[in-house]
């Protein structure tokens, strides 16, 4: 199982890595395309500018450069001599002056894309036969003529020059940022999808493991139940025979010492029979037949059954009915009686602020197997009574739990349970009470598991213990 999980994890990580590398490659490719498009635009501008270097080039140089700046996304254009001096420029001159001596033909800088192209101009040949400057190529006389009072221009001496272009990279950068966001979103979505897939796989794996465990436990308990039934049958017969003859011996005309021994044997026979019955109750399969059960009448019935124990220890059993129901008569209640305390304050505890369930005028009904919930309540109340001090109160209340269902609580004022002991309370045959079997709370856990409930124990603020059943569904209709 560990290797299987490791292989799946590596597969998911590898898939996400491949997806991320692919998206990064696509992002780089899109940025290169955007930058190449800007370079082609710069080359086109350079070609157009070279075509203008014909007739009247010197006379119309500044106008030509200004026209280039107005076209497209050109921030600046200039002609630089071999000495690194700016012979002519158009646009933002400062962008050119910062890199006049750069020998790089193309460079991406924060200000923009810098491109440079070298070209050569022949020197001016002087006035021609028609008074022009030797660059005139037309047939018209004087087509290259310059007025006598004007300078021949900065490029008249000819030589090697560089045409520098600075193009705005804002649109290209925006396109790259959009590509980065898109590819990042795709990679993030892929990562999220793979994480959700991993969570779903882990949840399914845990559910399958839990189902397998429950199935194995159910199979083991079925086998245990069959073995326990056979063992109980083989034990009860001789045990009944021993008890019968011992009872006859105790009733016969025997010496007091012999009758005392007979009573001891009878007590041990009854104790063994009770242990056998408890073991059978623990080992049998729990298959609940769910119906509507009202907890209040069930608590009243159990109070009547347990009244001798309650009276002997002067313990009051209190069923906290929901708020809004008719209050109990105002009268003194003798110890050991059942008290319906609608107006009784909640004991301080971890759920002191939980709303009480139900609607005014009726006690809420829950979905449970009547016999199993009766057995559960009996075990929890009996456990609370046995650990409660004399003259204290045991409270039973049905509240709304954190999961939205009902939560049944049994609260006592006993000495409390240390955390190491609480972790083992629901283990078979673990008990802290002398003479206990250690199966009562284990039966409660099995019944809760069969119903889909959660059973647990909490320390009560101010002393005592709270046993609870959570996740109980309400009966609708």
C-alpha positions in Angstrom: 0.0 0.0 0.0 2.9 2.4 0.8 4.5 1.7 -2.6 1.2 2.1 -4.3 0.7 5.5 -2.7 4.3 6.5 -3.6 3.8 5.6 -7.2 0.6 7.5 -7.5 2.2 10.6 -5.8 5.2 10.4 -8.2 2.8 10.1 -11.2 0.8 13.1 -10.1 3.9 15.2 -9.5 5.4 14.1 -12.8 2.2 15.1 -14.6 2.2 18.5 -13.1 5.9 19.0 -13.8 5.3 18.1 -17.5 2.3 20.5 -17.6 4.3 23.3 -16.0 7.3 22.8 -18.4 4.9 22.8 -21.4 3.2 26.0 -20.3 6.6 27.7 -19.7 7.8 26.6 -23.1 4.6 28.1 -24.7 5.0 31.3 -22.7 8.6 31.7 -23.9 7.5 30.9 -27.5 4.7 33.6 -27.4 7.1 36.2 -26.0 9.6 35.4 -28.8 6.9 35.7 -31.4 5.9 39.1 -30.0 9.4 40.3 -29.9 10.1 39.0 -33.4 7.1 40.9 -34.6 8.5 44.1 -33.2 11.8 43.4 -34.8 10.2 42.9 -38.2 8.4 46.1 -37.7 11.7 47.8 -37.0 13.3 46.3 -40.1 10.4 47.5 -42.2 10.9 51.0 -40.8 14.6 50.8 -41.6 14.0 49.7 -45.2 11.6 52.6 -45.7 14.1 55.0 -44.3 16.8 53.7 -46.6 14.6 54.2 -49.6 14.3 57.8 -48.7 18.1 58.3 -49.0 17.9 59.5 -52.6 17.3 62.8 -54.2 17.0 65.7 -51.8 18.0 63.4 -48.9 20.2 66.1 -47.3 17.6 68.8 -47.8 14.7 66.8 -46.3 16.7 64.8 -43.6 14.9 66.2 -40.5 11.5 65.9 -42.1 12.2 62.3 -43.1 13.3 61.5 -39.5 10.2 63.1 -38.0 8.0 61.2 -40.4 9.6 57.9 -39.3 8.9 58.8 -35.6 5.3 59.4 -36.4 4.9 56.0 -38.0 4.1 53.0 -35.8 5.6 52.7 -32.3 9.0 54.4 -33.0 10.1 56.4 -29.9 13.3 57.8 -31.5 15.4 57.6 -34.7 18.8 59.0 -35.4 21.9 58.9 -37.6 25.2 58.4 -35.7 28.6 59.0 -37.2 31.6 56.7 -36.8 32.9 59.1 -34.1 29.8 58.4 -32.0 28.2 61.8 -32.7 24.5 62.2 -33.3 24.3 63.8 -36.8 20.5 64.0 -36.9 17.6 62.7 -34.8 13.9 62.6 -34.5 11.7 61.9 -31.5 13.1 61.5 -28.0 16.8 62.5 -28.4 17.8 61.4 -24.8 17.1 57.8 -25.6 19.7 57.9 -28.4 22.3 59.9 -26.5 22.5 57.2 -23.8 23.7 54.6 -26.2 25.6 56.4 -29.0 28.7 54.2 -28.7 26.9 50.9 -28.5 28.0 48.4 -31.1 25.1 46.0 -30.6 22.8 45.7 -33.5 19.7 44.8 -31.4 19.1 45.1 -27.7 16.1 44.9 -25.4 16.4 47.6 -22.8 14.0 49.0 -20.2 13.3 52.0 -22.4 12.5 49.9 -25.5 13.9 47.9 -28.4 17.2 49.3 -29.7 18.1 48.5 -33.3 21.1 49.7 -35.3 21.9 49.4 -39.0 25.2 50.6 -40.7 25.2 52.3 -44.1 27.7 54.3 -46.2 27.2 57.6 -47.9 29.5 58.9 -50.7 30.9 62.4 -50.1 29.3 65.3 -51.8 31.0 66.0 -55.2 30.3 69.7 -55.1 28.3 71.8 -57.5 27.6 70.1 -60.8 27.4 71.7 -64.2 24.0 72.9 -63.4 24.8 74.2 -60.0 23.5 71.1 -58.1 25.1 68.9 -55.4 26.2 65.7 -57.1 23.4 63.5 -55.5 20.8 64.7 -58.1 19.9 61.8 -60.4 17.2 63.3 -62.5 17.4 64.7 -66.0 16.1 68.1 -65.0 18.7 70.8 -64.8 19.3 72.1 -61.3 17.2 69.3 -59.6 19.7 69.0 -56.8 20.3 72.7 -56.4 20.8 74.2 -53.0 20.5 77.9 -52.3 23.8 79.6 -51.8 23.0 80.8 -48.3 22.2 77.2 -47.0 24.7 74.7 -45.5 25.1 71.5 -47.5 24.1 69.4 -44.4 25.8 67.2 -41.8 26.2 64.2 -44.1 27.8 66.1 -47.0 31.2 64.7 -46.2 29.9 61.2 -46.6 31.4 58.1 -44.7 30.0 55.3 -42.6 27.0 56.0 -40.4 24.6 54.0 -38.2 20.8 54.4 -38.3 19.5 53.9 -34.7 15.9 53.1 -34.0 14.2 52.9 -30.5 10.8 51.2 -30.6 8.2 51.2 -27.8 8.1 47.8 -26.1 5.0 48.4 -24.1 2.6 46.4 -26.2 5.1 43.6 -26.5 5.5 43.5 -22.7 1.7 43.6 -22.2 1.4 40.7 -24.6 4.0 38.7 -22.7 2.4 39.5 -19.3 -1.0 38.3 -20.7 0.7 35.1 -21.9 2.3 34.7 -18.5 -1.0 35.1 -16.7 -2.7 32.6 -19.1 0.0 30.0 -18.8 0.2 30.5 -15.1 -3.5 30.0 -14.7 -3.4 26.9 -16.8 -0.5 25.5 -14.7 -2.3 26.4 -11.5 -5.6 24.9 -12.6 -3.8 21.7 -13.5 -2.1 21.7 -10.1 -5.5 22.2 -8.4 -7.1 19.5 -10.5 -4.3 17.1 -9.6 -4.6 18.0 -5.9 -8.4 17.4 -6.0 -7.8 14.1 -7.8 -5.3 13.1 -5.1 -7.7 14.0 -2.3 -10.5 12.1 -4.0 -8.2 9.1 -4.4 -7.1 9.3 -0.8 -10.7 9.6 0.4 -11.7 6.6 -1.7 -8.8 4.6 -0.5 -9.6 5.4 3.2 -13.3 4.5 2.6 -12.3 1.2 1.0 -9.9 0.5 3.9 -12.6 1.4 6.4 -15.1 -0.8 4.6 -12.7 -3.7 4.5 -11.9 -3.2 8.2 -15.6 -3.1 9.1 -16.3 -6.2 7.0 -13.4 -8.1 8.6 -14.6 -7.0 12.1 -18.2 -8.0 11.3 -17.0 -11.4 10.0 -14.9 -11.8 13.1 -17.8 -10.9 15.4 -20.1 -13.3 13.5 -17.6 -16.1 14.2 -17.2 -15.0 17.7 -21.0 -14.9 18.2 -21.3 -18.5 17.0 -18.5 -19.6 19.2 -20.0 -17.7 22.2 -23.4 -19.2 21.6 -21.9 -22.7 21.6 -19.8 -22.0 24.7 -22.8 -20.5 26.5 -24.9 -23.5 25.8 -22.2 -25.9 27.0 -21.7 -23.8 30.1 -25.3 -23.0 31.1 -26.3 -26.6 31.4 -23.8 -27.7 34.0 -24.0 -24.3 35.7 -27.8 -24.7 36.0 -27.3 -28.1 37.5 -24.8 -26.8 40.0 -27.1 -23.9 41.0 -30.1 -26.2 41.4 -28.4 -28.6 43.7 -26.8 -25.8 45.6 -30.2 -24.1 46.1 -31.6 -27.4 47.4 -28.7 -27.6 49.8 -29.2 -24.1 51.0 -33.0 -24.7 51.6 -32.3 -28.1 53.4 -31.8 -28.6 57.0 -28.1 -27.9 57.0 -25.7 -26.3 59.4 -25.4 -22.5 59.2 -21.8 -22.8 57.9 -23.0 -25.1 55.1 -25.8 -22.8 54.2 -23.3 -19.9 54.1 -21.1 -21.8 51.7 -24.2 -22.6 49.5 -25.1 -18.9 49.3 -21.5 -18.1 48.2 -21.8 -20.8 45.4 -25.2 -19.4 44.4 -23.7 -15.8 44.1 -20.8 -17.1 42.0 -23.2 -19.0 39.7 -25.3 -15.9 39.2 -22.2 -13.8 38.6 -21.0 -16.3 36.0 -24.4 -16.3 34.3 -24.4 -12.5 34.2 -20.9 -12.5 32.6 -22.1 -15.1 30.0 -25.1 -12.9 29.2 -23.0 -9.8 28.8 -20.5 -11.6 26.6 -23.3 -12.9 24.4 -24.7 -9.3 24.2 -21.2 -8.1 23.1 -20.5 -10.9 20.6 -23.8 -10.9 18.8 -24.1 -9.0 15.5 -25.8 -5.7 15.8 -28.3 -5.1 12.9 -30.5 -2.2 14.0 -34.2 -2.1 13.0 -34.7 1.7 13.0 -38.0 3.3 14.1 -39.1 6.4 15.9 -38.0 6.5 19.5 -38.8 9.2 22.1 -36.1 9.5 24.7 -38.2 10.9 27.5 -40.5 7.9 28.1 -37.5 5.6 27.8 -35.6 7.5 30.5 -38.7 7.3 32.8 -38.9 3.5 32.2 -35.2 3.1 33.1 -35.6 5.2 36.2 -38.3 2.9 37.4 -36.1 -0.1 36.8 -33.0 1.4 38.5 -34.9 3.1 41.4 -33.5 0.7 44.1 -29.9 1.6 43.1 -30.8 5.3 42.9 -32.5 5.3 46.4 -29.6 3.3 47.9 -27.1 6.0 46.8 -29.5 9.0 47.2 -28.9 9.9 43.5 -31.3 12.0 41.5 -31.8 11.1 37.9 -32.8 14.2 35.9 -34.2 14.3 32.4 -33.7 17.7 30.9 -36.7 18.1 28.6 -36.5 20.7 25.9 -37.3 24.3 26.6 -40.9 25.2 26.2 -42.5 22.0 27.4 -44.8 22.0 30.5 -42.8 22.4 33.7 -42.7 19.8 36.4 -45.0 20.3 39.4 -43.4 22.4 42.1 -43.0 19.8 44.9 -40.2 18.3 46.9 -38.7 15.2 45.2 -37.3 12.5 47.3 -33.8 11.3 46.5 -33.7 8.5 43.9 -36.7 9.8 42.0 -36.9 10.9 38.4 -37.2 14.7 38.0 -38.5 16.3 34.8 -36.6 19.6 35.1 -37.6 21.7 32.0 -36.5 24.8 33.9 -33.4 23.2 35.3 -30.2 25.1 34.4 -27.7 23.4 32.2 -24.6 22.2 33.9 -21.5 24.1 32.8 -19.8 22.1 30.2 -18.3 22.2 26.7 -21.8 22.4 25.1 -23.4 24.9 27.5 -24.5 27.2 24.6 -26.0 24.5 22.4 -29.7 25.0 21.6 -32.1 22.4 22.9 -34.0 20.6 20.1 -37.6 20.1 19.4 -40.6 22.4 19.0 -42.9 23.6 21.8 -45.5 21.0 22.8 -43.8 17.8 21.9 -40.7 15.8 22.7 -38.4 15.1 19.7 -38.3 11.6 18.2 -35.0 10.1 17.0 -34.2 7.3 14.6 -32.9 4.3 16.5 -33.5 0.6 17.2 -35.7 0.7 20.4 -34.0 -2.2 22.1 -30.5 -1.0 21.3 -31.0 2.6 22.4 -32.6 1.2 25.6 -29.5 -1.0 26.2 -27.2 2.0 25.4 -29.0 4.4 27.8 -29.1 1.7 30.5 -25.4 1.1 30.3 -24.5 4.8 30.3 -26.8 5.6 33.2 -25.7 2.6 35.2 -22.1 3.6 34.7 -22.8 7.2 35.7 -24.7 6.1 38.9 -21.9 3.8 39.9 -19.3 6.5 39.8 -21.4 9.4 41.2 -21.1 10.4 44.8 -24.0 10.0 47.2 -26.5 12.8 47.0 -25.5 14.0 43.5 -27.4 14.2 40.2 -27.1 12.4 37.0 -28.4 14.4 34.0 -29.7 13.1 30.6 -30.3 15.6 27.8 -30.9 15.6 24.1 -29.3 18.6 22.4 -28.5 19.7 18.9 -24.9 18.6 18.0 -22.3 20.2 15.9 -23.1 18.1 12.9 -26.7 19.2 12.8 -28.1 16.0 14.2 -29.1 15.3 17.8 -26.5 14.7 20.6 -27.5 12.6 23.6 -25.5 13.4 26.8 -25.3 11.6 30.1 -23.6 13.8 32.7 -22.4 12.8 36.2 -20.6 14.5 39.1 -18.1 11.8 39.7 -14.3 12.1 40.1 -13.7 12.4 36.3 -11.6 10.2 34.0 -7.9 10.8 33.4 -7.0 11.1 29.7 -4.9 7.9 29.5 -7.9 6.0 31.0 -10.4 7.7 28.7 -8.5 6.5 25.6 -9.1 2.9 26.7 -12.7 3.1 28.1 -14.3 1.5 25.0 -11.8 -1.4 24.9 -13.3 -4.8 25.7 -12.7 -6.0 29.2 -11.1 -2.8 30.3 -12.6 -1.5 33.6 -11.7 0.7 36.5 -14.5 -0.5 38.7 -14.1 -3.5 41.0 -16.3 -6.3 39.9 -17.0 -4.7 36.5 -16.8 -6.8 33.3 -15.4 -4.1 31.0 -18.1 -4.9 28.3 -20.8 -2.3 29.1 -19.2 0.7 27.3 -17.8 -1.6 24.6 -21.4 -2.7 23.8 -22.4 1.0 23.7 -19.6 1.6 21.1 -20.8 -1.3 18.9 -24.4 -0.1 19.0 -23.3 3.4 18.1 -21.2 2.1 15.3 -24.1 0.1 13.9 -26.3 3.2 13.9 -23.6 5.4 12.4 -23.2 7.5 15.6 -20.1 8.8 17.3 -19.6 7.9 21.0 -17.2 9.7 23.2 -16.3 11.0 26.6 -15.5 14.6 27.8 -14.4 16.1 31.1 -17.1 18.2 32.7 -16.2 21.6 33.8 -16.4 21.7 37.6 -15.8 18.0 37.9 -17.5 14.9 36.5 -17.8 13.3 33.1 -20.0 13.6 30.0 -20.6 10.5 27.9 -22.3 11.4 24.6 -23.7 9.9 21.4 -23.5 12.3 18.5 -24.9 12.2 14.9 -28.3 10.9 15.9 -30.9 11.6 13.2 -34.2 13.2 13.9 -37.4 11.3 13.0 -39.4 13.3 10.5 -43.1 12.7 10.3 
